[in-house]
Amino acid sequence: MAMAALRREGRRFLLSPVSYNTSGAARSAIPSDEFGSIGARSISTQVVRNRMKSVKNIQKITKAMKMVAASKLRAVQVRTENSRGFWQPFTALLGDTPSVDVKKNVIVSITSDKGLCGGINSQSVRVSKALYKLTSGPEKETKYVILGEKGKVQMVRDSKNSIEMNITEVQKNPLNYTQVSVLADDILKNVEYDALRIVYNKFHSVVSFIPTISTILSPEAVEKESEAGGKLGELDNYEIEGGETKAEVLQNLTEFQFSCVLFNAVLENGCSELGARMSAMDSSSRNAGEMLDRLTLTYNRTRQASITTELTEIISGASALTG
């Protein structure tokens, strides 16, 4: 509702007449009888008054949106900080190897469904496109999985054929881990991958968020990296119980790791979105206040000039009659 009202007021502001001449186009906006009674000077003050009214309405909407974002931010921030403990054990066990070279890459780009939140979505898309160039090659395949309407709108312009899945309205309602695990399971069933690379904005503060990439390898890629040594080579030191094979354990670990990392990434990005929207609406409210001050000054000058002109005409007429 607030965004629709803001767009409506913006259109009113942009479409309000700015020309003060008496051409046919300008006269068509005002009835002819009203034009004769008001006069050209009053028309200019009327335009300024209309603009002042539009700016005041926009300022009310932006202040309301800032308050709504601020009220939501605290609750989401607490949930985000609590979710960070989900994926950290997996990073300690399986590591996070963004430089791994595999043939099939899937970039999971997390964006928002709503706008008016600064450049948070553009930053995610920019990082995703740069990552796409780094992971593409003659014998490689890279696909996109996009969460959020704003990311899809930007990606579809030049990467339409590379989009494998698009999921919207993820944060329409408060998320829990069960919902995200179903979403992660749906992604894993519909894409083939050697490495999943999740791109999101990590919340740092209300005015700061950090573009982050988390990498999850497939069980086959984990085994290859384990055989090659390095941090993943320590997996052989663990003893497997319960009769499961190493491949089955890795498969379960990979799926659980992806759902945990995705849950944290969606919350981090949602928290960053609210912080960015709060900051953007605060800037918009201040800009509307400054514009309102300038319009008030212009209105007062125009009104004073009109009064001065009318007084001059009255005095001149009276002098002519008495002379």
DOFITOR-894907 format. One record per residue (C-alpha): residue in three letters; z negated, y negated, x. Coordinates in nm, 4 decimals, always signed. Example, Ala and Ser with C-alpha at 12.3 -4.5 7.8 and 13.67 -1.06 7.14 Angstrom:
# DOFITOR-894907
{node "ALA", {-0.7800, +0.4500, +1.2300}}
{node "SER", {-0.7140, +0.1060, +1.3670}}
# end
This chain:
# DOFITOR-894907
{node "MET", {+0.0000, +0.0000, +0.0000}}
{node "ALA", {-0.0965, -0.2451, +0.2727}}
{node "MET", {+0.2198, -0.1725, +0.4729}}
{node "ALA", {+0.4401, -0.2178, +0.1630}}
{node "ALA", {+0.2723, -0.5502, +0.0865}}
{node "LEU", {+0.3136, -0.6592, +0.4486}}
{node "ARG", {+0.6857, -0.5783, +0.4413}}
{node "ARG", {+0.7223, -0.7637, +0.1096}}
{node "GLU", {+0.5517, -1.0757, +0.2422}}
{node "GLY", {+0.7590, -1.0545, +0.5606}}
{node "ARG", {+1.0801, -1.0542, +0.3583}}
{node "ARG", {+0.9566, -1.3510, +0.1546}}
{node "PHE", {+0.8790, -1.5364, +0.4748}}
{node "LEU", {+1.2176, -1.4600, +0.6336}}
{node "LEU", {+1.4208, -1.5327, +0.3194}}
{node "SER", {+1.2569, -1.8646, +0.2385}}
{node "PRO", {+1.5063, -2.1553, +0.2749}}
{node "VAL", {+1.4942, -2.3513, +0.5975}}
{node "SER", {+1.7824, -2.5951, +0.5438}}
{node "TYR", {+1.7036, -2.9273, +0.3835}}
{node "ASN", {+2.0574, -3.0511, +0.3236}}
{node "THR", {+2.2005, -3.1067, -0.0256}}
{node "SER", {+2.4920, -2.8628, +0.0030}}
{node "GLY", {+2.5806, -2.6271, -0.2819}}
{node "ALA", {+2.4053, -2.3315, -0.1152}}
{node "ALA", {+2.0799, -2.5245, -0.0811}}
{node "ARG", {+2.0966, -2.6681, -0.4357}}
{node "SER", {+2.1546, -2.3211, -0.5817}}
{node "ALA", {+1.8012, -2.2155, -0.4856}}
{node "ILE", {+1.6471, -2.4944, -0.7021}}
{node "PRO", {+1.7398, -2.5858, -1.0627}}
{node "SER", {+1.9422, -2.9059, -1.0950}}
{node "ASP", {+1.6944, -3.0774, -1.3288}}
{node "GLU", {+1.4052, -2.9989, -1.0945}}
{node "PHE", {+1.6110, -3.1225, -0.7983}}
{node "GLY", {+1.6522, -3.4629, -0.9629}}
{node "SER", {+1.2839, -3.4994, -1.0492}}
{node "ILE", {+1.1345, -3.3759, -0.7214}}
{node "GLY", {+1.3562, -3.5410, -0.4626}}
{node "ALA", {+1.4688, -3.4301, -0.1161}}
{node "ARG", {+1.1434, -3.5199, +0.0596}}
{node "SER", {+0.9328, -3.3097, -0.1787}}
{node "ILE", {+1.1646, -3.0140, -0.1275}}
{node "SER", {+1.0752, -3.0045, +0.2427}}
{node "THR", {+0.7027, -3.0023, +0.1658}}
{node "GLN", {+0.7611, -2.7313, -0.0948}}
{node "VAL", {+0.9282, -2.5113, +0.1676}}
{node "VAL", {+0.6365, -2.5616, +0.4066}}
{node "ARG", {+0.3879, -2.4779, +0.1290}}
{node "ASN", {+0.5755, -2.1561, +0.0487}}
{node "ARG", {+0.5702, -2.0551, +0.4118}}
{node "MET", {+0.2019, -2.1313, +0.4414}}
{node "LYS", {+0.1348, -1.9118, +0.1387}}
{node "SER", {+0.3353, -1.6232, +0.2885}}
{node "VAL", {+0.1566, -1.6502, +0.6234}}
{node "LYS", {-0.1840, -1.6543, +0.4491}}
{node "ASN", {-0.0936, -1.3382, +0.2565}}
{node "ILE", {+0.0249, -1.1654, +0.5745}}
{node "GLN", {-0.2985, -1.2664, +0.7509}}
{node "LYS", {-0.5066, -1.1153, +0.4681}}
{node "ILE", {-0.3148, -0.7864, +0.4928}}
{node "THR", {-0.3403, -0.7619, +0.8723}}
{node "LYS", {-0.7148, -0.8338, +0.8621}}
{node "ALA", {-0.7599, -0.5623, +0.5987}}
{node "MET", {-0.5566, -0.3121, +0.8043}}
{node "LYS", {-0.7656, -0.3923, +1.1118}}
{node "MET", {-1.0872, -0.3250, +0.9189}}
{node "VAL", {-0.9518, +0.0048, +0.7815}}
{node "ALA", {-0.8452, +0.1204, +1.1298}}
{node "ALA", {-1.1838, +0.0208, +1.2742}}
{node "SER", {-1.3717, +0.2138, +1.0044}}
{node "LYS", {-1.1678, +0.5292, +1.0690}}
{node "LEU", {-1.1738, +0.5032, +1.4470}}
{node "ARG", {-1.5395, +0.5887, +1.5066}}
{node "ALA", {-1.5320, +0.9164, +1.3143}}
{node "VAL", {-1.2063, +1.0285, +1.4771}}
{node "GLN", {-1.3349, +0.9277, +1.8216}}
{node "VAL", {-1.6416, +1.1530, +1.7861}}
{node "ARG", {-1.4263, +1.4492, +1.6794}}
{node "THR", {-1.1860, +1.3824, +1.9665}}
{node "GLU", {-1.4609, +1.3802, +2.2282}}
{node "ASN", {-1.6050, +1.7028, +2.0863}}
{node "SER", {-1.2629, +1.8740, +2.0955}}
{node "ARG", {-1.2213, +1.8160, +2.4697}}
{node "GLY", {-1.4476, +2.1112, +2.5414}}
{node "PHE", {-1.2005, +2.3485, +2.3719}}
{node "TRP", {-0.9236, +2.3415, +2.6291}}
{node "GLN", {-1.1214, +2.2805, +2.9504}}
{node "PRO", {-1.2179, +2.6503, +3.0005}}
{node "PHE", {-0.8509, +2.7457, +2.9788}}
{node "THR", {-0.7597, +2.4884, +3.2402}}
{node "ALA", {-1.0290, +2.6340, +3.4660}}
{node "LEU", {-0.8973, +2.9876, +3.4102}}
{node "LEU", {-0.5186, +2.9508, +3.3774}}
{node "GLY", {-0.4758, +2.6100, +3.5360}}
{node "ASP", {-0.2316, +2.3367, +3.4357}}
{node "THR", {+0.0900, +2.3545, +3.6398}}
{node "PRO", {+0.3286, +2.0779, +3.5289}}
{node "SER", {+0.5521, +2.1325, +3.8342}}
{node "VAL", {+0.6292, +2.4966, +3.7489}}
{node "ASP", {+1.0038, +2.5695, +3.7426}}
{node "VAL", {+1.1131, +2.7864, +3.4475}}
{node "LYS", {+1.4356, +2.8355, +3.2525}}
{node "LYS", {+1.3217, +2.7733, +2.8958}}
{node "ASN", {+1.1158, +2.4591, +2.8347}}
{node "VAL", {+0.9881, +2.3325, +2.5001}}
{node "ILE", {+0.8618, +1.9739, +2.4871}}
{node "VAL", {+0.6100, +1.9201, +2.2048}}
{node "SER", {+0.6112, +1.5435, +2.1494}}
{node "ILE", {+0.3220, +1.4156, +1.9361}}
{node "THR", {+0.3767, +1.0836, +1.7577}}
{node "SER", {+0.2510, +0.9162, +1.4398}}
{node "ASP", {+0.3903, +0.9122, +1.0869}}
{node "LYS", {+0.3128, +0.5415, +1.0346}}
{node "GLY", {+0.4127, +0.2338, +1.2279}}
{node "LEU", {+0.2401, -0.0983, +1.3018}}
{node "CYS", {+0.0531, +0.0535, +1.5961}}
{node "GLY", {+0.2103, -0.1174, +1.8958}}
{node "GLY", {+0.4175, +0.0778, +2.1473}}
{node "ILE", {+0.2273, +0.4052, +2.1286}}
{node "ASN", {+0.5185, +0.6016, +1.9780}}
{node "SER", {+0.7801, +0.4466, +2.2053}}
{node "GLN", {+0.5710, +0.5430, +2.5061}}
{node "SER", {+0.5494, +0.9092, +2.3945}}
{node "VAL", {+0.9247, +0.9208, +2.3320}}
{node "ARG", {+0.9974, +0.7596, +2.6689}}
{node "VAL", {+0.7809, +1.0149, +2.8534}}
{node "SER", {+0.9392, +1.3013, +2.6555}}
{node "LYS", {+1.2916, +1.1890, +2.7447}}
{node "ALA", {+1.2017, +1.1531, +3.1124}}
{node "LEU", {+1.0492, +1.5023, +3.1061}}
{node "TYR", {+1.3643, +1.6346, +2.9382}}
{node "LYS", {+1.5775, +1.5036, +3.2249}}
{node "LEU", {+1.3457, +1.6606, +3.4831}}
{node "THR", {+1.3442, +2.0042, +3.3170}}
{node "SER", {+1.7156, +2.0186, +3.2298}}
{node "GLY", {+1.9718, +2.1902, +3.4464}}
{node "PRO", {+2.2873, +2.4056, +3.4478}}
{node "GLU", {+2.0947, +2.7287, +3.3946}}
{node "LYS", {+1.8034, +2.5815, +3.2007}}
{node "GLU", {+1.7396, +2.5167, +2.8347}}
{node "THR", {+1.5097, +2.2439, +2.7051}}
{node "LYS", {+1.4258, +2.1846, +2.3389}}
{node "TYR", {+1.2100, +1.9380, +2.1453}}
{node "VAL", {+0.9402, +2.0080, +1.8884}}
{node "ILE", {+0.8456, +1.6726, +1.7342}}
{node "LEU", {+0.5246, +1.6047, +1.5437}}
{node "GLY", {+0.5438, +1.2795, +1.3496}}
{node "GLU", {+0.8064, +1.0797, +1.1623}}
{node "LYS", {+0.8304, +0.7940, +1.4134}}
{node "GLY", {+0.9147, +1.0263, +1.7008}}
{node "LYS", {+1.1895, +1.1934, +1.4977}}
{node "VAL", {+1.3469, +0.8566, +1.4083}}
{node "GLN", {+1.3743, +0.7619, +1.7762}}
{node "MET", {+1.4723, +1.1058, +1.9092}}
{node "VAL", {+1.7435, +1.1767, +1.6539}}
{node "ARG", {+1.9573, +0.8896, +1.7856}}
{node "ASP", {+2.0607, +1.0562, +2.1104}}
{node "SER", {+1.8894, +1.3987, +2.1136}}
{node "LYS", {+1.9678, +1.5360, +1.7679}}
{node "ASN", {+2.1083, +1.8666, +1.8957}}
{node "SER", {+1.8033, +1.9309, +2.1142}}
{node "ILE", {+1.5483, +1.9070, +1.8310}}
{node "GLU", {+1.4308, +2.2576, +1.7430}}
{node "MET", {+1.1569, +2.1671, +1.4933}}
{node "ASN", {+1.0217, +1.8560, +1.3247}}
{node "ILE", {+0.6806, +1.8478, +1.1565}}
{node "THR", {+0.5598, +1.5419, +0.9629}}
{node "GLU", {+0.2438, +1.4324, +0.7795}}
{node "VAL", {+0.0239, +1.6203, +1.0253}}
{node "GLN", {-0.2574, +1.3642, +0.9999}}
{node "LYS", {-0.2228, +1.2813, +0.6308}}
{node "ASN", {-0.5609, +1.4488, +0.5757}}
{node "PRO", {-0.8468, +1.5027, +0.8259}}
{node "LEU", {-0.7529, +1.7958, +1.0500}}
{node "ASN", {-0.9576, +2.0978, +1.1440}}
{node "TYR", {-0.8927, +2.3721, +1.3964}}
{node "THR", {-0.7771, +2.6237, +1.1330}}
{node "GLN", {-0.4932, +2.3975, +1.0182}}
{node "VAL", {-0.3777, +2.3283, +1.3727}}
{node "SER", {-0.3907, +2.7000, +1.4653}}
{node "VAL", {-0.1591, +2.7781, +1.1708}}
{node "LEU", {+0.0715, +2.5005, +1.2894}}
{node "ALA", {+0.0637, +2.6348, +1.6489}}
{node "ASP", {+0.1395, +2.9868, +1.5250}}
{node "ASP", {+0.4389, +2.8536, +1.3301}}
{node "ILE", {+0.5720, +2.6807, +1.6431}}
{node "LEU", {+0.5306, +2.9936, +1.8580}}
{node "LYS", {+0.7184, +3.2054, +1.6026}}
{node "ASN", {+1.0173, +2.9708, +1.5857}}
{node "VAL", {+1.0790, +2.8834, +1.9524}}
{node "GLU", {+1.1493, +3.0809, +2.2674}}
{node "TYR", {+0.9800, +2.9400, +2.5738}}
{node "ASP", {+0.8684, +2.9963, +2.9271}}
{node "ALA", {+0.6664, +2.6740, +2.9307}}
{node "LEU", {+0.5312, +2.4555, +2.6516}}
{node "ARG", {+0.4842, +2.0937, +2.7586}}
{node "ILE", {+0.2738, +1.8874, +2.5175}}
{node "VAL", {+0.3228, +1.5095, +2.5412}}
{node "TYR", {+0.0569, +1.2918, +2.3791}}
{node "ASN", {-0.1493, +0.9763, +2.4288}}
{node "LYS", {-0.4995, +1.0423, +2.5561}}
{node "PHE", {-0.7570, +0.8016, +2.4165}}
{node "HIS", {-0.9370, +0.5972, +2.6817}}
{node "SER", {-1.0505, +0.2890, +2.4925}}
{node "VAL", {-0.9473, +0.0770, +2.1954}}
{node "VAL", {-0.6977, -0.1136, +2.4093}}
{node "SER", {-0.6053, +0.1641, +2.6522}}
{node "PHE", {-0.4422, +0.5054, +2.6096}}
{node "ILE", {-0.2894, +0.7243, +2.8775}}
{node "PRO", {+0.0366, +0.9225, +2.8326}}
{node "THR", {-0.0554, +1.2819, +2.9171}}
{node "ILE", {+0.1372, +1.6075, +2.9647}}
{node "SER", {-0.0313, +1.9461, +2.9226}}
{node "THR", {+0.1588, +2.2592, +3.0270}}
{node "ILE", {+0.1090, +2.6041, +2.8741}}
{node "LEU", {+0.2968, +2.8955, +3.0302}}
{node "SER", {+0.4186, +3.2058, +2.8504}}
{node "PRO", {+0.2497, +3.5395, +2.9408}}
{node "GLU", {+0.5551, +3.6413, +3.1464}}
{node "ALA", {+0.5514, +3.3121, +3.3385}}
{node "VAL", {+0.1757, +3.3488, +3.3955}}
{node "GLU", {+0.2282, +3.6933, +3.5449}}
{node "LYS", {+0.5023, +3.5630, +3.7755}}
{node "GLU", {+0.2858, +3.2764, +3.8918}}
{node "SER", {-0.0066, +3.5161, +3.9374}}
{node "GLU", {+0.2040, +3.7444, +4.1556}}
{node "ALA", {+0.3215, +3.4439, +4.3567}}
{node "GLY", {-0.0404, +3.3560, +4.4374}}
{node "GLY", {-0.2076, +3.0191, +4.4023}}
{node "LYS", {-0.4733, +2.9490, +4.1421}}
{node "LEU", {-0.3242, +3.1924, +3.8914}}
{node "GLY", {-0.3533, +3.4678, +4.1488}}
{node "GLU", {-0.7284, +3.4742, +4.0802}}
{node "LEU", {-0.6625, +3.6421, +3.7428}}
{node "ASP", {-0.6496, +3.9798, +3.9164}}
{node "ASN", {-1.0157, +3.9392, +4.0122}}
{node "TYR", {-1.1229, +3.9697, +3.6478}}
{node "GLU", {-1.2019, +4.3080, +3.4982}}
{node "ILE", {-1.0463, +4.3835, +3.1576}}
{node "GLU", {-1.2608, +4.5669, +2.9022}}
{node "GLY", {-1.1880, +4.7063, +2.5553}}
{node "GLY", {-0.8804, +4.9102, +2.6373}}
{node "GLU", {-0.6359, +4.6165, +2.6255}}
{node "THR", {-0.3680, +4.5785, +2.8860}}
{node "LYS", {-0.3296, +4.2703, +3.1018}}
{node "ALA", {-0.0153, +4.1670, +2.9089}}
{node "GLU", {-0.2003, +4.1786, +2.5757}}
{node "VAL", {-0.4902, +3.9776, +2.7130}}
{node "LEU", {-0.2527, +3.7144, +2.8522}}
{node "GLN", {-0.0657, +3.6989, +2.5201}}
{node "ASN", {-0.3883, +3.6350, +2.3294}}
{node "LEU", {-0.5092, +3.3838, +2.5865}}
{node "THR", {-0.1795, +3.1931, +2.5771}}
{node "GLU", {-0.1759, +3.1663, +2.1974}}
{node "PHE", {-0.5410, +3.0594, +2.1860}}
{node "GLN", {-0.4873, +2.8095, +2.4679}}
{node "PHE", {-0.1896, +2.6518, +2.2905}}
{node "SER", {-0.3793, +2.6109, +1.9624}}
{node "CYS", {-0.6814, +2.4574, +2.1409}}
{node "VAL", {-0.4740, +2.2175, +2.3503}}
{node "LEU", {-0.2636, +2.1201, +2.0463}}
{node "PHE", {-0.5777, +2.0538, +1.8418}}
{node "ASN", {-0.7159, +1.8242, +2.1098}}
{node "ALA", {-0.3769, +1.6555, +2.1629}}
{node "VAL", {-0.3333, +1.5754, +1.7915}}
{node "LEU", {-0.6842, +1.4274, +1.7738}}
{node "GLU", {-0.6364, +1.2295, +2.0970}}
{node "ASN", {-0.3075, +1.0871, +1.9719}}
{node "GLY", {-0.4546, +1.0054, +1.6306}}
{node "CYS", {-0.7470, +0.8257, +1.7924}}
{node "SER", {-0.5083, +0.6313, +2.0178}}
{node "GLU", {-0.2985, +0.5424, +1.7133}}
{node "LEU", {-0.5976, +0.3930, +1.5302}}
{node "GLY", {-0.7045, +0.1993, +1.8397}}
{node "ALA", {-0.3521, +0.0660, +1.8920}}
{node "ARG", {-0.3211, -0.0297, +1.5243}}
{node "MET", {-0.6564, -0.2075, +1.5356}}
{node "SER", {-0.5472, -0.4033, +1.8436}}
{node "ALA", {-0.2016, -0.4800, +1.6980}}
{node "MET", {-0.3444, -0.6044, +1.3662}}
{node "ASP", {-0.5969, -0.8203, +1.5508}}
{node "SER", {-0.3135, -0.9818, +1.7481}}
{node "SER", {-0.1104, -1.0266, +1.4294}}
{node "SER", {-0.4036, -1.1947, +1.2535}}
{node "ARG", {-0.4510, -1.4352, +1.5450}}
{node "ASN", {-0.0770, -1.5127, +1.5549}}
{node "ALA", {-0.0760, -1.5744, +1.1794}}
{node "GLY", {-0.3708, -1.8129, +1.2231}}
{node "GLU", {-0.1880, -2.0059, +1.4964}}
{node "MET", {+0.1284, -2.0205, +1.2847}}
{node "LEU", {-0.0753, -2.1422, +0.9887}}
{node "ASP", {-0.2222, -2.4224, +1.2018}}
{node "ARG", {+0.1270, -2.5315, +1.3084}}
{node "LEU", {+0.2560, -2.5181, +0.9505}}
{node "THR", {-0.0455, -2.7189, +0.8273}}
{node "LEU", {+0.0230, -2.9855, +1.0891}}
{node "THR", {+0.3917, -2.9934, +0.9904}}
{node "TYR", {+0.3014, -3.0170, +0.6223}}
{node "ASN", {+0.0600, -3.3045, +0.6816}}
{node "ARG", {+0.3160, -3.4928, +0.8912}}
{node "THR", {+0.5896, -3.4417, +0.6330}}
{node "ARG", {+0.3612, -3.5480, +0.3482}}
{node "GLN", {+0.2422, -3.8549, +0.5411}}
{node "ALA", {+0.6004, -3.9538, +0.6202}}
{node "SER", {+0.6931, -3.9186, +0.2541}}
{node "ILE", {+0.3997, -4.1380, +0.1441}}
{node "THR", {+0.4797, -4.3987, +0.4092}}
{node "THR", {+0.8447, -4.4109, +0.3004}}
{node "GLU", {+0.7508, -4.4494, -0.0644}}
{node "LEU", {+0.5049, -4.7300, +0.0157}}
{node "THR", {+0.7696, -4.9059, +0.2239}}
{node "GLU", {+1.0176, -4.8848, -0.0657}}
{node "ILE", {+0.7592, -5.0181, -0.3130}}
{node "ILE", {+0.6664, -5.3094, -0.0865}}
{node "SER", {+1.0313, -5.3887, -0.0179}}
{node "GLY", {+1.1119, -5.3836, -0.3914}}
{node "ALA", {+0.8162, -5.6057, -0.4728}}
{node "SER", {+0.9159, -5.8512, -0.1967}}
{node "ALA", {+1.2711, -5.8640, -0.3296}}
{node "LEU", {+1.1514, -5.9411, -0.6839}}
{node "THR", {+0.9104, -6.2145, -0.5749}}
{node "GLY", {+1.1570, -6.3641, -0.3292}}
# end
